[in-house]
Amino acid sequence: MSLLLLLLLAQGTARDARIADALDWLARHRNEDGSWSVQGWVGRCGGKECGAATGKDVNDLGVTALATLAFLHAGVHPTEKTDAGRALDGALDGLVKQQQADGLYGRVAEKQLYGHAVATYAMAEAVRIAPDDIRRQSLTRAAGSLMAARSPTGGWRYVARDPGSDTSVTAWALHALHAARQAGEKVHDMKAAFDWLDSVTEENHARVGYTHRGTGKVFVPGGNEHFEHHETLTAAAELCRLVYGRKAHPQSAGLLLKDLPKSDAKFVDSYYWYYGTRYLKELKSERAWESWRSAAVKVLTDMQVRAKGGCRNGTWETGERWSCEAGRVYVTAINTLTLCALTGVSPAPSAPKPGPNPPAEPKPAVPARFIIKLKNGGQLKAVSCADDIDHYEVKLAGGMATRIAKADVESIEAIK
């Protein structure tokens, strides 16, 4: 029995060995500031050989947030006197320290809202289980910036106030804000976000697209186009509907049950398994859940590295659909989250408790001077709009800044 398991047993918080081993690996491979790195985890364990790094360091915030969530959903408390507890506590402190003046976590990057949404989710879960004034202040700012960063189309995408939305980032944002509400934060009404999700949902089969209906397979050119397509986004959207007390489409579960988790090389997709597990568990259909659960538990158990004494013990290998983007830390963190849900460690989310009317959308501090009409039918109100070769540098009336490609702009009109 590992030292980590002995310590957990001593505290009365024994965990599934598969989950404990994964947390042990994550705890040993974090950075000194509490974060995790897509590339930089190699050698963090004291020089032991863990394998080569894959993925892109632009996703460091995202894997840090997922790893933090993995500890939280495994039932770890930040005050635990264990390696897991210390890792969680350090990760939360690290997120607070890297929060920017505008409330967003992490440095400005191409896909900052992806990581920020998951980090806000993790901070909300932490504040809910272990109230802390500094982390509460951080959560308030993070949730506020996430709400302000919403796209004019109703959802979220990679950067603040992006002209478009996508289902993946929108789902993480909705989960983050639901968790923030559960932690006591005031959250705006999310009707516009669900209206957007409805707009990308097919009526007959309830399939959900990425940026519009019928988007089809999403892939990174040169990275993962050889993997099979799954209904990941359908599961993500349906989970959001259930968590917020809305009705799911009855056809959606059938789509997933026709594509149960399996270890065939072209079908390995940890992201799909995570959202499929969360959705079908929340659906509370015993027959559907048992079919999915038995397949998912077998695949995750069979594929986990079980090499006692080896440094990779407890992880999952990176030959899966999205590891080309975020590597071993991502695969291990998200599969741990899935195992927590499968084994009952992570309680299924419930609908938010009724509360006071949501606050009004924040009013701009500076009057808008321009209306930017987009070719996709949306429009933005801007304080300033500077021409820069192939795009516009725009400061929005809500206080956020963004870049808009000229090819996406229909017209710019001055407000008289």
C-alpha positions as CSV (number, residue, x, y, z in Angstrom):
1,M,0.0,0.0,0.0
2,S,1.4,3.4,-1.0
3,L,2.3,6.1,1.6
4,L,-0.4,8.3,0.2
5,L,-3.0,5.7,0.8
6,L,-1.8,5.0,4.3
7,L,-2.0,8.7,5.1
8,L,-5.5,8.9,3.7
9,L,-6.6,5.9,5.7
10,A,-5.2,7.5,8.8
11,Q,-7.5,10.5,8.2
12,G,-10.5,8.4,7.4
13,T,-10.5,9.6,3.8
14,A,-9.4,6.5,1.9
15,R,-9.7,6.8,-1.8
16,D,-10.0,4.4,-4.7
17,A,-6.4,3.2,-5.5
18,R,-6.7,4.3,-9.1
19,I,-7.6,7.8,-8.1
20,A,-5.1,8.0,-5.3
21,D,-2.3,6.9,-7.7
22,A,-3.3,9.5,-10.2
23,L,-3.3,12.2,-7.6
24,D,0.1,11.1,-6.3
25,W,1.6,11.5,-9.8
26,L,0.0,14.9,-10.2
27,A,1.3,16.0,-6.8
28,R,4.8,14.9,-7.7
29,H,4.9,16.7,-11.0
30,R,3.7,20.2,-10.2
31,N,5.7,23.4,-10.4
32,E,7.1,25.2,-7.5
33,D,4.4,27.9,-7.8
34,G,1.7,25.2,-7.5
35,S,0.8,25.1,-11.2
36,W,1.3,22.3,-13.8
37,S,2.9,22.6,-17.2
38,V,2.0,20.8,-20.4
39,Q,5.7,20.5,-21.2
40,G,7.5,21.4,-17.9
41,W,6.3,18.4,-15.8
42,V,9.2,16.3,-17.1
43,G,11.8,16.0,-14.4
44,R,9.6,17.6,-11.7
45,C,9.7,14.3,-9.8
46,G,13.4,14.5,-9.1
47,G,14.9,13.3,-12.2
48,K,13.0,10.0,-12.7
49,E,12.2,9.2,-16.3
50,C,8.4,9.7,-17.0
51,G,8.5,9.8,-20.8
52,A,8.5,12.6,-23.3
53,A,6.2,15.7,-23.1
54,T,3.6,16.4,-25.7
55,G,1.2,19.3,-26.2
56,K,1.5,23.1,-26.2
57,D,2.5,25.2,-23.3
58,V,-0.2,27.8,-24.2
59,N,-2.5,25.3,-22.4
60,D,-0.7,25.5,-19.0
61,L,-3.5,27.3,-17.4
62,G,-6.1,24.8,-18.6
63,V,-4.2,21.8,-17.3
64,T,-3.5,23.5,-14.0
65,A,-7.3,24.1,-13.6
66,L,-8.2,20.6,-14.6
67,A,-5.6,19.1,-12.2
68,T,-7.0,21.4,-9.4
69,L,-10.5,20.2,-10.1
70,A,-9.3,16.6,-10.0
71,F,-8.1,17.0,-6.4
72,L,-11.3,18.7,-5.5
73,H,-13.6,16.2,-7.1
74,A,-11.6,13.3,-5.5
75,G,-12.7,14.7,-2.1
76,V,-9.4,16.3,-1.2
77,H,-9.7,19.2,1.2
78,P,-7.1,22.0,1.0
79,T,-6.3,21.7,4.7
80,E,-5.5,18.0,4.5
81,K,-2.0,17.2,5.9
82,T,-1.2,15.0,2.9
83,D,0.7,15.4,-0.3
84,A,-2.7,15.7,-2.0
85,G,-3.9,18.4,0.3
86,R,-0.7,20.4,0.0
87,A,-0.8,20.1,-3.8
88,L,-4.4,21.4,-3.8
89,D,-3.7,24.2,-1.4
90,G,-0.6,25.3,-3.5
91,A,-2.5,25.1,-6.7
92,L,-5.3,27.4,-5.4
93,D,-2.7,29.9,-4.0
94,G,-1.0,29.8,-7.4
95,L,-4.2,30.6,-9.3
96,V,-4.8,33.6,-7.0
97,K,-1.3,34.9,-7.6
98,Q,-1.6,34.7,-11.4
99,Q,-4.9,36.5,-11.6
100,Q,-4.7,39.6,-13.7
101,A,-6.1,43.1,-13.0
102,D,-9.1,42.4,-15.1
103,G,-10.0,39.3,-13.1
104,L,-8.9,36.8,-15.6
105,Y,-6.5,34.0,-14.5
106,G,-3.3,33.4,-16.4
107,R,-1.3,35.5,-18.9
108,V,-3.0,36.8,-22.1
109,A,-3.0,33.9,-24.6
110,E,-4.8,32.7,-27.6
111,K,-7.3,30.5,-25.7
112,Q,-7.3,32.3,-22.3
113,L,-11.0,32.0,-21.7
114,Y,-10.8,28.2,-21.9
115,G,-8.4,28.0,-19.0
116,H,-10.0,30.8,-17.2
117,A,-13.4,29.2,-17.2
118,V,-12.1,25.9,-15.8
119,A,-10.0,27.8,-13.2
120,T,-13.1,29.7,-12.1
121,Y,-14.9,26.4,-11.8
122,A,-12.1,25.1,-9.6
123,M,-11.9,28.2,-7.4
124,A,-15.7,28.1,-6.9
125,E,-15.6,24.5,-5.8
126,A,-12.8,25.3,-3.4
127,V,-14.6,28.3,-1.9
128,R,-17.7,26.3,-1.5
129,I,-16.0,23.5,0.5
130,A,-13.4,25.6,2.3
131,P,-14.4,29.3,2.7
132,D,-11.4,31.6,2.5
133,D,-11.5,35.4,2.3
134,I,-8.7,35.8,-0.3
135,R,-10.0,33.0,-2.5
136,R,-13.5,34.4,-2.2
137,Q,-12.3,37.8,-3.5
138,S,-10.5,36.0,-6.3
139,L,-13.6,34.1,-7.2
140,T,-15.8,37.2,-7.2
141,R,-13.4,38.9,-9.6
142,A,-13.1,35.8,-11.8
143,A,-16.8,35.2,-12.1
144,G,-17.4,38.8,-12.9
145,S,-14.8,38.8,-15.6
146,L,-16.2,35.6,-17.1
147,M,-19.7,37.1,-17.2
148,A,-18.3,40.3,-18.8
149,A,-16.3,38.3,-21.4
150,R,-19.4,36.7,-22.9
151,S,-19.8,36.9,-26.7
152,P,-22.6,39.1,-28.1
153,T,-24.0,35.9,-29.6
154,G,-24.7,34.7,-26.0
155,G,-22.0,32.1,-25.4
156,W,-18.2,32.2,-25.0
157,R,-15.2,31.5,-27.1
158,Y,-11.4,31.8,-26.8
159,V,-11.1,35.5,-25.9
160,A,-13.2,38.1,-24.1
161,R,-16.2,39.4,-26.1
162,D,-15.2,37.2,-29.1
163,P,-17.7,37.9,-31.9
164,G,-18.6,34.2,-32.0
165,S,-19.3,31.3,-29.5
166,D,-18.4,27.7,-29.3
167,T,-20.0,24.9,-27.4
168,S,-16.9,23.7,-25.6
169,V,-15.9,27.0,-24.0
170,T,-19.5,27.8,-23.4
171,A,-20.1,24.6,-21.4
172,W,-17.1,25.2,-19.2
173,A,-18.2,28.8,-18.6
174,L,-21.7,27.7,-17.6
175,H,-20.3,25.0,-15.2
176,A,-18.0,27.6,-13.7
177,L,-20.8,30.1,-13.1
178,H,-23.2,27.4,-11.8
179,A,-20.5,26.5,-9.3
180,A,-19.9,30.2,-8.4
181,R,-23.6,30.5,-7.7
182,Q,-23.5,27.4,-5.5
183,A,-20.6,29.1,-3.7
184,G,-22.7,32.2,-3.0
185,E,-21.8,34.5,-5.9
186,K,-24.4,36.5,-7.7
187,V,-24.6,35.3,-11.3
188,H,-26.4,36.9,-14.3
189,D,-29.3,35.0,-15.9
190,M,-27.9,32.6,-18.5
191,K,-30.9,32.6,-20.9
192,A,-28.8,34.1,-23.7
193,A,-26.3,31.3,-23.4
194,F,-28.9,28.6,-23.6
195,D,-30.6,30.4,-26.5
196,W,-27.2,30.1,-28.3
197,L,-26.9,26.4,-27.4
198,D,-30.4,25.9,-28.8
199,S,-29.4,27.6,-32.0
200,V,-26.6,25.0,-32.6
201,T,-28.7,22.0,-31.6
202,E,-30.4,19.9,-34.3
203,E,-34.1,19.5,-33.7
204,N,-34.5,16.0,-35.1
205,H,-31.5,14.2,-33.5
206,A,-30.5,16.7,-30.8
207,R,-26.9,16.7,-32.0
208,V,-25.1,19.8,-30.9
209,G,-22.6,21.5,-33.2
210,Y,-19.3,23.3,-32.3
211,T,-20.0,26.8,-33.7
212,H,-23.2,26.2,-35.6
213,R,-25.6,23.3,-36.4
214,G,-24.1,20.4,-38.3
215,T,-20.5,21.5,-37.6
216,G,-19.5,17.8,-37.7
217,K,-16.0,16.6,-36.7
218,V,-13.7,19.0,-34.9
219,F,-10.0,18.4,-35.1
220,V,-6.5,20.0,-35.1
221,P,-5.0,19.8,-38.6
222,G,-1.9,17.7,-38.5
223,G,-2.7,16.6,-34.9
224,N,-5.7,14.4,-34.5
225,E,-7.7,14.2,-37.7
226,H,-7.3,10.4,-37.7
227,F,-9.4,9.9,-34.6
228,E,-13.1,9.1,-34.8
229,H,-15.8,11.7,-34.1
230,H,-17.9,11.5,-31.0
231,E,-20.9,13.3,-29.6
232,T,-18.8,15.2,-27.0
233,L,-20.5,18.5,-27.6
234,T,-23.9,17.0,-27.4
235,A,-23.1,15.5,-24.0
236,A,-21.6,18.8,-22.8
237,A,-24.6,20.9,-23.8
238,E,-27.1,18.4,-22.4
239,L,-25.2,18.3,-19.1
240,C,-25.5,22.1,-18.9
241,R,-29.2,21.9,-19.5
242,L,-29.7,19.4,-16.7
243,V,-27.4,21.2,-14.2
244,Y,-29.4,24.4,-14.8
245,G,-32.8,22.6,-14.3
246,R,-33.7,22.5,-18.0
247,K,-34.9,19.5,-20.0
248,A,-32.5,17.4,-22.0
249,H,-33.4,16.1,-25.4
250,P,-34.5,12.4,-25.1
251,Q,-32.7,11.4,-28.3
252,S,-29.3,12.5,-27.0
253,A,-28.6,9.6,-24.7
254,G,-29.2,7.2,-27.5
255,L,-26.5,8.8,-29.5
256,L,-24.0,8.2,-26.7
257,L,-25.1,4.6,-26.0
258,K,-24.4,3.8,-29.6
259,D,-20.8,4.9,-29.1
260,L,-19.7,3.5,-25.7
261,P,-16.1,4.0,-24.5
262,K,-13.6,1.6,-26.0
263,S,-9.8,1.3,-26.2
264,D,-9.5,0.9,-29.9
265,A,-6.7,3.4,-31.0
266,K,-8.9,5.7,-33.1
267,F,-11.7,5.9,-30.5
268,V,-9.7,6.9,-27.4
269,D,-11.1,10.3,-26.4
270,S,-10.9,11.3,-22.7
271,Y,-12.9,14.5,-23.3
272,Y,-15.8,12.5,-24.7
273,W,-15.6,10.1,-21.8
274,Y,-15.7,12.9,-19.3
275,Y,-18.7,14.7,-20.6
276,G,-20.5,11.4,-21.5
277,T,-20.1,10.3,-17.9
278,R,-21.2,13.5,-16.4
279,Y,-24.2,13.8,-18.6
280,L,-25.5,10.2,-18.3
281,K,-25.0,10.2,-14.6
282,E,-27.0,13.5,-14.2
283,L,-29.7,12.1,-16.6
284,K,-30.6,9.5,-13.9
285,S,-31.6,6.8,-16.3
286,E,-30.5,3.6,-14.6
287,R,-30.3,1.5,-17.7
288,A,-28.4,4.1,-19.7
289,W,-26.1,4.8,-16.8
290,E,-25.2,1.2,-16.2
291,S,-24.4,0.6,-19.9
292,W,-22.1,3.6,-20.1
293,R,-20.6,3.2,-16.6
294,S,-19.5,-0.5,-17.0
295,A,-17.8,0.3,-20.4
296,A,-16.1,3.5,-19.1
297,V,-14.8,1.9,-15.9
298,K,-13.3,-1.0,-17.8
299,V,-11.6,1.2,-20.4
300,L,-10.2,3.7,-17.9
301,T,-9.0,0.9,-15.6
302,D,-7.4,-1.2,-18.4
303,M,-5.7,1.8,-19.9
304,Q,-4.3,3.3,-16.7
305,V,-0.5,2.8,-16.2
306,R,-0.1,0.3,-13.4
307,A,3.6,0.1,-12.8
308,K,4.3,0.0,-9.1
309,G,7.6,1.7,-8.5
310,G,7.6,3.3,-11.9
311,C,7.2,7.0,-12.1
312,R,4.3,6.9,-14.6
313,N,2.2,4.8,-12.3
314,G,-1.4,6.1,-12.1
315,T,-1.2,8.1,-15.3
316,W,-2.7,7.5,-18.7
317,E,-0.6,7.5,-21.9
318,T,-0.9,10.4,-24.4
319,G,-2.1,8.4,-27.5
320,E,-5.6,9.8,-27.3
321,R,-7.5,12.4,-29.2
322,W,-6.6,15.7,-27.5
323,S,-3.3,14.9,-25.9
324,C,-1.6,16.6,-28.9
325,E,-2.9,19.8,-27.4
326,A,-2.3,19.3,-23.6
327,G,-0.3,16.1,-23.0
328,R,0.0,13.7,-20.0
329,V,-1.1,16.2,-17.3
330,Y,-4.4,16.8,-19.2
331,V,-5.1,13.1,-19.9
332,T,-4.4,12.2,-16.3
333,A,-6.4,15.0,-14.8
334,I,-9.5,14.6,-16.9
335,N,-9.5,10.8,-16.6
336,T,-9.3,11.2,-12.8
337,L,-12.3,13.5,-12.9
338,T,-14.2,10.9,-14.9
339,L,-13.2,8.1,-12.5
340,C,-14.5,10.2,-9.6
341,A,-17.9,10.5,-11.3
342,L,-17.9,6.8,-12.2
343,T,-17.1,5.6,-8.7
344,G,-19.4,8.0,-6.9
345,V,-16.6,10.1,-5.4
346,S,-17.9,13.3,-7.1
347,P,-21.5,13.9,-6.4
348,A,-23.7,14.7,-9.4
349,P,-24.4,18.4,-9.7
350,S,-27.8,19.6,-8.8
351,A,-29.9,22.5,-10.1
352,P,-29.1,25.8,-8.5
353,K,-31.2,26.8,-5.5
354,P,-33.7,29.6,-6.2
355,G,-32.4,33.0,-5.2
356,P,-33.0,36.7,-5.7
357,N,-33.4,38.0,-9.2
358,P,-30.1,38.0,-11.1
359,P,-28.3,41.4,-11.2
360,A,-28.7,43.5,-14.3
361,E,-25.9,43.3,-16.9
362,P,-23.2,45.8,-16.0
363,K,-23.6,49.2,-17.6
364,P,-20.6,50.6,-19.6
365,A,-18.6,53.2,-17.7
366,V,-17.8,55.1,-20.9
367,P,-20.5,55.9,-23.5
368,A,-20.1,53.9,-26.7
369,R,-19.0,55.8,-29.8
370,F,-19.3,53.1,-32.5
371,I,-21.5,50.3,-33.5
372,I,-19.6,47.4,-35.2
373,K,-21.9,45.3,-37.2
374,L,-20.6,41.7,-37.9
375,K,-21.3,39.6,-40.9
376,N,-22.7,36.8,-38.7
377,G,-25.5,39.1,-37.7
378,G,-24.1,40.2,-34.3
379,Q,-23.1,43.7,-33.3
380,L,-20.7,45.3,-30.8
381,K,-20.8,48.7,-29.0
382,A,-17.3,50.1,-28.9
383,V,-15.6,53.0,-27.1
384,S,-12.7,53.0,-29.6
385,C,-11.8,51.2,-32.8
386,A,-8.3,51.4,-34.2
387,D,-7.4,50.2,-37.7
388,D,-4.4,47.8,-37.8
389,I,-3.7,46.2,-41.3
390,D,-6.0,43.1,-41.3
391,H,-7.9,43.7,-38.1
392,Y,-9.4,46.3,-35.7
393,E,-8.2,46.8,-32.1
394,V,-11.4,47.4,-30.3
395,K,-12.2,48.6,-26.8
396,L,-15.7,47.6,-26.0
397,A,-18.2,49.7,-24.1
398,G,-18.2,47.1,-21.3
399,G,-14.5,47.8,-20.6
400,M,-13.0,44.7,-22.4
401,A,-10.6,44.9,-25.3
402,T,-10.5,42.5,-28.3
403,R,-9.3,42.1,-31.8
404,I,-11.7,41.7,-34.7
405,A,-10.7,40.5,-38.2
406,K,-11.7,42.9,-40.9
407,A,-13.1,40.0,-42.9
408,D,-15.7,39.5,-40.1
409,V,-16.9,43.1,-40.1
410,E,-19.9,44.2,-42.1
411,S,-19.8,47.9,-41.2
412,I,-18.7,50.4,-38.5
413,E,-21.1,53.3,-37.7
414,A,-20.4,56.3,-35.5
415,I,-23.0,56.9,-32.8
416,K,-24.3,60.4,-33.1
